[in-house]
Amino acid sequence: MSDEHTRRARTVTRADVARYAGVSTAVVSYVLNDGPKPVAPLTRERVLDAVKVLGYRPNAAARALSKGSSDMFGMLVVDSRNPFFAQLCHALGEAAAQDGRTLLIVNTDREHTTAADQIHDLTARQIGGLIIADLLTAAEQALVENLGIPVVLINQYAGAVGVPALGADFRDGARRAVEHLVGHGYRSIAFIGSASIFDDRERGWGDALTAAGLPLGARIHAPFSYEGGYQAGIELADAAERPRAAFAASDQVAVGLLAALHARGLRVPEDVAVVSFDGTDAAEYACPPLTTTAQPMAEMAREAIRLLQAGDAEPGYRAFPTALVVRRSCGCE
Amino acid sequence: MSDEHTRRARTVTRADVARYAGVSTAVVSYVLNDGPKPVAPLTRERVLDAVKVLGYRPNAAARALSKGSSDMFGMLVVDSRNPFFAQLCHALGEAAAQDGRTLLIVNTDREHTTAADQIHDLTARQIGGLIIADLLTAAEQALVENLGIPVVLINQYAGAVGVPALGADFRDGARRAVEHLVGHGYRSIAFIGSASIFDDRERGWGDALTAAGLPLGARIHAPFSYEGGYQAGIELADAAERPRAAFAASDQVAVGLLAALHARGLRVPEDVAVVSFDGTDAAEYACPPLTTTAQPMAEMAREAIRLLQAGDAEPGYRAFPTALVVRRSCGCE
């Protein structure tokens, strides 16, 4: 912001711009919004010149303050480089746009700042609601319960006190993925993913093995990243008794796993069969294409936006059923 | 926002909360910011209760309006599902955090709204600067020149009037990638990517072939997506005279291309060698691992943030040199 602007006694309005440019305020709006009506090039130039000279800055924050709400939703996400979160954010953006809202996405960054600070930063922008795709500490949960705007937790495997939460049915989805591997006749099926205190997928893996009368196979806890999947894959490939199949708790982990198995000269599915979880595009274009448990991203996104719009949604948890997408990594043709 | 809140005559302040809870305003702040000092559980409960009863909502938008600036930067990105944009956004978030700023990311959505509207929406949040990773129309360029806050265009291959712009040296990077393929002895090298009116990578491909005295090979214009790369790969695999190698203009396109070549039973690099562009994690974990032209994402991110912080950066364009990362898809061991 220029010094000239901060020295100014009162805020420059669209009417000032119109007066200076000798046009109507509607024409100023057409120029700045790129429509809906066309504006002659010379008139446009005059308006833009006036905007520059007067230092005009359309200010919806002022409007939002007077209205007490706004047309934006905030989104706090753990790491949008993960293909699943990237697609979930996109689905939420689409769902928000259907309702005439824009989504402001902030990557959770617990190194340089606290999640509480980021939540405050976002709500202070006069957003109309907040979606959080991250596991919160107890203090953070207490904070979001008292924000004064609707909050929805997404990608959760359990409910939270005070705010609505939703997520895919992780346990059931994992169980069905592993059942599919059992159906192929594999007897030793490893788990690769995060520990069960953070996540319900390991329990689902155990459910399927127990139901089939099989012993629990190897369990490799890995961070949700390509590198996490890769390191787990090396461990699996080099194991004295190599498992015949593996369930990977995310598509990103599975892509890392495939890279490690290839690096060790193992074939998928002939030597090690793989099923993963998420249903992202990355799974479809993996080598071989991954059989994966698809999360209903568009449906969960629409529900999250609906809950924010409703404003007074009851706290509670809703699990969304998943669907197994069968491709080649499991051994199917 | 509750009806109770909108009926309220004046805004509830932190002092009101402190009075109601019988604590100091500092304690209210510690509870809501999760620190820096600890608060006894019962006191915390009293404060949160007061926040709820009074409908208190910490309002930095009001502060931002009175200060005329804020601690957030906005980011408009064409599609953060593309692994390159996801990593670029993350690098920008890191660079912003180093400076104590938070990055608000908005996906460009030209279906439901105009880019101009989204730019207005973002700037109206009293952000301190705006980064745009998208190609702008002339009207949009005129708009961003007159926003009254620092704007930087990123992922550009040429300069813009009025605002600083930067990007990887697309043409030089593509030229060196194709030179590497020429060095392997391949004589027919295809281009897969967007048309040269949007992008300089096709020109770099042509530069390398011309310099080597080779004819221009097949040129397949494809959207920047997995599916775009896949369709181009099918076209390439089924061509009467199949090229011996291909340069893919992005890692995402290359991953789609690999999937298509595998689907057609072709081996990479034995049947078709591939080099791509971006240097994302997705390239490292592809099958085979992709030789790719790495964009200096962290460096470009730091420069973009520096330009926003400086505030009065001169308009102009800066190209960042790329680095070829050699893996196996090109035919190297």
Contacts between the chains, C-beta under 8 A, distances in Angstrom:
chain1	res1	chain2	res2	distance
A	1	B	68	5.6
A	1	B	69	5.9
A	1	B	148	6.4
A	1	B	149	6.5
A	2	B	148	7.4
A	5	B	68	7.4
A	5	B	148	6.5
A	6	B	68	5.4
A	32	B	116	7.0
A	32	B	120	7.1
A	32	B	143	6.4
A	33	B	114	6.9
A	33	B	116	5.3
A	33	B	117	6.4
A	33	B	120	7.1
A	34	B	114	5.5
A	34	B	115	7.8
A	34	B	116	4.0
A	34	B	137	7.5
A	34	B	139	4.7
A	34	B	140	6.7
A	34	B	143	7.0
A	35	B	114	7.0
A	35	B	116	7.9
A	44	B	139	7.9
A	44	B	142	7.4
A	48	B	142	5.4
A	48	B	145	7.6
A	48	B	146	5.5
A	51	B	146	4.4
A	52	B	145	7.7
A	52	B	146	5.2
A	55	B	148	5.6
A	56	B	146	7.8
A	56	B	148	7.1
A	57	B	123	6.8
A	57	B	147	6.8
A	57	B	148	4.0
A	57	B	149	7.4
A	58	B	120	5.5
A	58	B	123	7.2
A	58	B	124	6.3
A	59	B	124	5.8
A	60	B	120	6.9
A	60	B	121	6.7
A	60	B	124	3.0
A	60	B	125	7.6
A	61	B	61	5.2
A	61	B	64	6.8
A	61	B	65	6.0
A	61	B	124	5.4
A	61	B	125	6.1
A	61	B	126	4.9
A	62	B	65	6.5
A	63	B	124	7.6
A	64	B	61	6.7
A	64	B	124	7.6
A	65	B	59	8.0
A	65	B	61	6.0
A	65	B	62	6.4
A	65	B	65	7.0
A	68	B	1	5.5
A	68	B	5	7.1
A	68	B	6	5.4
A	69	B	1	5.6
A	71	B	121	7.2
A	72	B	121	6.5
A	72	B	125	7.5
A	79	B	90	7.3
A	80	B	80	6.0
A	80	B	86	5.7
A	80	B	89	6.6
A	80	B	90	7.0
A	80	B	105	7.6
A	81	B	83	7.4
A	81	B	86	4.6
A	81	B	87	5.7
A	81	B	90	5.2
A	81	B	281	7.4
A	83	B	81	7.5
A	83	B	83	7.4
A	83	B	86	7.9
A	86	B	80	5.7
A	86	B	81	4.6
A	86	B	83	7.9
A	86	B	86	5.1
A	87	B	81	5.8
A	89	B	80	6.6
A	89	B	107	7.4
A	90	B	79	7.3
A	90	B	80	7.0
A	90	B	81	5.2
A	90	B	107	6.4
A	93	B	106	8.0
A	93	B	107	4.9
A	93	B	109	6.3
A	94	B	109	7.5
A	94	B	112	8.0
A	97	B	109	5.3
A	97	B	111	7.4
A	97	B	112	3.7
A	97	B	113	6.6
A	98	B	112	7.1
A	100	B	112	7.9
A	102	B	106	6.0
A	102	B	113	7.3
A	102	B	118	6.3
A	102	B	121	5.2
A	103	B	106	6.9
A	103	B	107	7.3
A	104	B	104	4.7
A	104	B	105	7.3
A	104	B	106	6.3
A	104	B	125	7.5
A	105	B	80	7.6
A	105	B	104	7.3
A	105	B	105	4.1
A	105	B	106	7.1
A	105	B	107	7.6
A	106	B	93	8.0
A	106	B	102	6.0
A	106	B	103	6.9
A	106	B	104	6.2
A	106	B	105	7.1
A	107	B	89	7.4
A	107	B	90	6.4
A	107	B	93	4.9
A	107	B	103	7.3
A	107	B	105	7.6
A	109	B	93	6.3
A	109	B	94	7.5
A	109	B	97	5.3
A	111	B	97	7.4
A	112	B	94	8.0
A	112	B	97	3.7
A	112	B	98	7.1
A	112	B	100	7.9
A	113	B	97	6.5
A	113	B	102	7.3
A	114	B	33	7.5
A	114	B	34	5.7
A	114	B	35	7.1
A	115	B	34	8.0
A	116	B	32	7.5
A	116	B	33	5.6
A	116	B	34	3.8
A	116	B	35	7.7
A	117	B	33	6.6
A	118	B	102	6.3
A	120	B	32	7.1
A	120	B	33	6.8
A	120	B	58	5.9
A	120	B	60	7.1
A	121	B	60	7.1
A	121	B	71	7.3
A	121	B	72	6.5
A	121	B	102	5.2
A	123	B	57	7.0
A	123	B	58	7.1
A	124	B	58	6.3
A	124	B	59	6.1
A	124	B	60	3.0
A	124	B	61	5.6
A	124	B	63	7.7
A	124	B	64	7.6
A	125	B	60	7.6
A	125	B	61	6.2
A	125	B	72	7.5
A	125	B	104	7.5
A	125	B	125	4.7
A	125	B	126	7.8
A	126	B	59	7.8
A	126	B	61	4.7
A	126	B	125	7.7
A	139	B	34	4.9
A	140	B	34	6.9
A	142	B	44	7.3
A	142	B	48	5.7
A	143	B	32	6.6
A	143	B	34	6.7
A	145	B	48	7.5
A	145	B	52	7.8
A	146	B	48	5.2
A	146	B	51	4.5
A	146	B	52	5.4
A	146	B	56	8.0
A	147	B	57	7.0
A	148	B	1	6.9
A	148	B	2	7.9
A	148	B	5	7.0
A	148	B	51	7.8
A	148	B	55	5.7
A	148	B	56	6.8
A	148	B	57	3.9
A	149	B	1	6.7
A	149	B	57	7.2
A	226	B	281	5.2
A	226	B	282	7.8
A	226	B	284	7.1
A	226	B	285	4.5
A	227	B	281	8.0
A	229	B	285	8.0
A	230	B	285	6.7
A	255	B	282	7.9
A	255	B	285	5.2
A	256	B	285	5.5
A	258	B	285	7.7
A	258	B	287	6.4
A	259	B	284	7.8
A	259	B	285	4.3
A	259	B	286	7.6
A	259	B	287	6.6
A	259	B	289	7.1
A	262	B	287	5.5
A	262	B	288	7.4
A	281	B	81	7.4
A	281	B	226	5.2
A	282	B	226	7.8
A	282	B	255	7.9
A	282	B	282	7.4
A	284	B	226	7.1
A	284	B	259	7.8
A	285	B	226	4.6
A	285	B	229	8.0
A	285	B	230	6.7
A	285	B	255	5.2
A	285	B	256	5.5
A	285	B	258	7.7
A	285	B	259	4.3
A	286	B	259	7.6
A	286	B	287	7.5
A	287	B	258	6.4
A	287	B	259	6.6
A	287	B	262	5.6
A	287	B	286	7.5
A	287	B	287	3.6
A	288	B	262	7.4
A	289	B	259	7.1
A	311	B	1	7.7
